[in-house]
Amino acid sequence: MKYRCGIFDLDGVLVDTAKYHYLGWKKLADRLGFSFTVQQNEALKGISRMAALDLLLEIGGLGDAFSQQEKEQMAAEKNGYYLEYINQLGEEELLLGVTETFERMRKARIRIALGSASKNARLILKRLHIEEYFDVVIDGNLVKKAKPDPEVFTMSADRLGICYSQCVVFEDSLAGLQAAKAVGMTAVGIGERENLRIADYICRNVGEFVWEQ
């Protein structure tokens, strides 16, 4: 198939900011008095900040303990921790194959989009010096529905005027893969098959994907 667009998640696909999300959530969990492991953090990948907070509180047995206002304050607190970490980001933290993939896509005239739940996406792209590659950036500030709803991906394709079947989505989360497949996009899982069983293809990094399938 001839693909016309690649839509990339951010965390865990282009840069390993997932570790900073984990450290931010863990710091909040520590303050609330319960432990939070790397394994438990897998369930928080690819979803909105408030949905992730709800899961965190369930893990800590505090699902119904706080008002909406208190939860919004906690989400902001976690984001503050996260911003402290990502403000130290540099382009050396780009994951393997990213720049080379974008250069190949440019030469092949394949459009490049970001489809991320992160509300800090533009800051991260700027810190990594890759914002110039993107034809469109759809992030958590633009969408109303979190993955596994496909809104972040359909909005990317719609703005570029490209049909969904000609789009490839690169994701490291199950929720993101579900979103891509729900609208007929090719779903490429970045990581291990055991965590991403529904992916059409599995790659260790974005550079491994073969565009002409």
N, C-alpha and C positions, 0 to 999 in steps of 0.2 A: 504493500500500500504506500502511496505517496502522501506523507504527512506534511501539513502546511503550518503547523503551530506546535510548539512545546510549552506546556504550562507547568511551572515549577512551584512546588511548595518551598518554603524557606528553611525552617528549622529542621535539621537532620538531612536535608537534601543538598542545599548550597553551602551551608555553614552549620557547625555543630553548636547551635545556641540551645539545643535541648538540655545540655548539661547546666546551663545557666537558669533555664526555667526550673529544672529540678532543684537547684540550690536555693532559688527564691521560694519555691513551695515548701521546701524542707525547713527553711528559716522560719516561715510562718507556722508550720506544724510544730516546730520546737517551742515557739512562743505559746502556742495553744495547748501544749503539754502532751503531744503524742508523737510517735515515731512515724517516719515516712520513708520508704525504701525506693531504690532505683527501679526495682521490679514493679512496684505499685505506680510509679510515675509513667509507665507505658500506657496506662489507661487514660492519661491526661493529654497525650499527644494529639495534635491536629484538631482540637476542639476549642471553643471560645473560652475566654478567661473566666467568665462566670460559671460556665458549665464545668470547667476544671475545678473551680473552687468548691462547687457543690459535691463533686466526687471526692475531693480531698476531705471535706467535712464528714462525709459518709464514712470514709476510711477511718477517721478519728472518732467515730461514734457521736458526732456533733451535728448530724444532719438537720435537726429541727431546733437547734439551740440559739440561732441568731436571726435578727430581723433582716429585711432586705437592705436597709441602710447600713447595718453593721457589716453585712457581707460585701457591700460595695466598698466600704472602707478597707476591708481586709484584702480585696482584690487590688485596690490601689496601693496598699502596703506592699503586697507581693510584687507589683509592677515596679515599685520604687527599688526594691532589691535587685530585680532583673536589670533595670536601667543602669544601675551602678556597675554591673558586670559588662553589659554590652557597650558601654561608653569606652571600654578599654579595647574593643575589637579592632583588629587590623586585617588587611587583605591576606596576610599569611595564614589566617584561620579559614580561608575558603577550602572547601573539601576538594578532594582529588578530581581532576577532570573538568571542573566547572568552566574556567576561562577558555580552555581548548574547545569544549563543546559549544560555547556561545560563538566562538570565532568560526567554527565549521558551519553552524546554523546560519550565521550572517552570510557566508559565502554561498550557501545553498538557498538563500532567500526564504528561510523558514522563520516565521515570526516567533518572538520570545515574549512570554507573559509570566507574571508572578501571580499565583493564586494562594494567598496565605491568610490564615486567621489572625496573624499578628497585627496589632495596632502600631507596632514599632517598626514595621517592615521598611519603610522609606529611610528611617534613621540607620538601620542595619545595612541596607544597600549602599548608602552613602559612606558608611564606615569601611565597607569592603571594596569601595571604588568600582562597583559593577552596575550602578544605576543606569549608565548610558546604554547598556545592552537591551534594556527592556522596552518593548513597543507599548506595553500596557502594564500597569501595576494595580492589582485588585487586592485590597487588604481588609483587615478587620474594621477599618473606619468606613468602608463602603458597603459592606454586606450586612444584611439583617439576620440571615440564617446561617448557623454554624454547620460545618461538616458533621455528619454525613449528608446533609442537604448539599446539592451540587451548585448552589448559587454562585459561589466564588469562582467556579470553573466556567459556568455558562455565561456569566457576566464578562469574563475574559474573552471567550470566543465571540460573543455577540459584539463586543466593542471592536473586535478585529474583523468582523464579518466573515468568520470561518465556520463551516459546519462542524458539528461536534465529532463526527466520525473521522475527521481529518486532524484531530487534536490528540496529542500524547500528554498524559499527566504523569509527573514524577512526584512520588509521595513516599514517606516513610511511616505513615500511620494507616491503620485499618480503616478508620473513618474517612480518610482522604481517598483511599482506593474505592471504597463503597460509593462515594460521591461521584467519582469519575465514571465508574461502570454503570451507574444509574442513568446516565445520559449518553451512553454508547461511546465514550472516549476510551482510548487505549490506556490501560493503567499499568504503569511501571513502578514496581516496588523497589525502593532503595533500602537494602538490608538483608535480613535472613528470611527464607521462605517460611519458616515455622511461625513467624509473627505476621506474615503478609500473604497468607495462603490464597487469597482471591486475586492476586495480581496476575495480569496477562504475561508479564515478564518480570524477572528478578535480576537486579544488577547490584553490584557492590558500590558503584558510584555512577553518576550520570554519564560519564565518559564511556562506559561500557555499552550503552544502548546503540543498536544498529538501526539507523533511520530507515533504510530500505528493507522492509521485512518481506 
